[in-house]
């Protein structure tokens, strides 16, 4: 068996980072579509991407990134709430 380097990330961290990047990119691309369903799904995909991204950051003790992700989630939720109130 190979010994894992101390600085090397575990495989599940890499997988979760890849999944979160894909979800965020899908959310950004679907926000440009003019379809109602795509515009509803876009914030959900982005929020899920940020939530999944916090798990590896907590494992790696990157608490500034965790705080940034939580702040972005709160900001997106506030934008959604303000948008719903203005309709």
C-alpha positions as CSV (number, residue, x, y, z in Angstrom):
1,X,0.0,0.0,0.0
2,X,1.1,3.5,-0.7
3,X,1.5,5.9,2.1
4,X,-0.6,9.0,1.6
5,X,1.3,12.3,1.8
6,X,0.2,14.5,4.7
7,X,-0.4,17.5,2.4
8,X,-2.4,15.4,-0.1
9,X,-6.2,15.7,-0.1
10,X,-8.3,12.6,0.4
11,X,-10.2,11.3,-2.6
12,X,-13.6,12.3,-1.2
13,X,-12.5,15.9,-0.8
14,X,-11.5,16.0,-4.5
15,X,-14.8,14.4,-5.5
16,X,-16.9,16.9,-3.4
17,X,-14.9,19.8,-4.8
18,X,-15.6,18.6,-8.3
19,X,-19.3,18.1,-7.6
20,X,-19.6,21.5,-6.1
21,X,-17.9,23.2,-9.0
22,X,-20.1,21.4,-11.5
23,X,-23.3,22.5,-9.5
24,X,-22.1,26.1,-9.3
25,X,-21.3,26.2,-13.0
26,X,-24.7,24.6,-13.9
27,X,-26.4,27.2,-11.8
28,X,-24.6,30.1,-13.4
29,X,-25.3,28.8,-16.9
30,X,-28.9,28.1,-16.2
31,X,-29.4,31.6,-14.8
32,X,-28.7,32.9,-18.3
33,X,-31.5,30.9,-19.8
34,X,-34.8,32.7,-20.2
35,X,-36.8,29.6,-19.2
36,X,-38.8,30.0,-16.0
37,X,-37.9,26.6,-14.7
38,X,-34.2,27.1,-15.3
39,X,-34.3,30.5,-13.5
40,X,-35.9,28.8,-10.5
41,X,-33.4,25.9,-10.4
42,X,-30.3,28.2,-10.8
43,X,-30.2,29.5,-7.2
44,X,-30.9,26.0,-5.9
45,X,-27.9,24.6,-7.8
46,X,-25.6,27.4,-6.7
47,X,-26.7,27.1,-3.0
48,X,-26.2,23.3,-3.2
49,X,-22.7,23.8,-4.7
50,X,-21.7,26.1,-1.9
51,X,-23.1,23.8,0.8
52,X,-21.2,20.8,-0.7
53,X,-18.1,23.0,-0.9
54,X,-18.2,23.7,2.9
55,X,-17.7,20.0,3.8
56,X,-14.1,19.6,2.5
57,X,-13.2,23.1,3.7
58,X,-14.2,22.2,7.3
59,X,-12.1,19.0,7.0
60,X,-9.1,21.0,5.8
61,X,-9.6,23.7,8.5
62,X,-10.2,26.5,6.0
63,X,-12.7,28.3,8.1
64,X,-12.4,31.6,6.2
65,X,-13.7,29.7,3.1
66,X,-16.5,28.2,5.1
67,X,-17.5,31.6,6.4
68,X,-17.4,33.0,2.8
69,X,-19.5,30.1,1.5
70,X,-22.1,30.7,4.3
71,X,-22.1,34.4,3.6
72,X,-22.7,33.8,-0.1
73,X,-25.6,31.4,0.7
74,X,-27.2,34.0,2.9
75,X,-26.7,36.7,0.2
76,X,-28.4,34.5,-2.4
77,X,-31.3,33.7,-0.1
78,X,-31.7,37.4,0.7
79,X,-31.8,38.2,-3.1
80,X,-34.4,35.5,-3.6
81,X,-36.5,36.9,-0.7
82,X,-36.3,40.5,-1.9
83,X,-37.1,39.4,-5.4
84,X,-40.2,37.5,-4.2
85,X,-41.4,40.5,-2.1
86,X,-41.1,42.8,-5.1
87,X,-43.4,40.8,-7.3
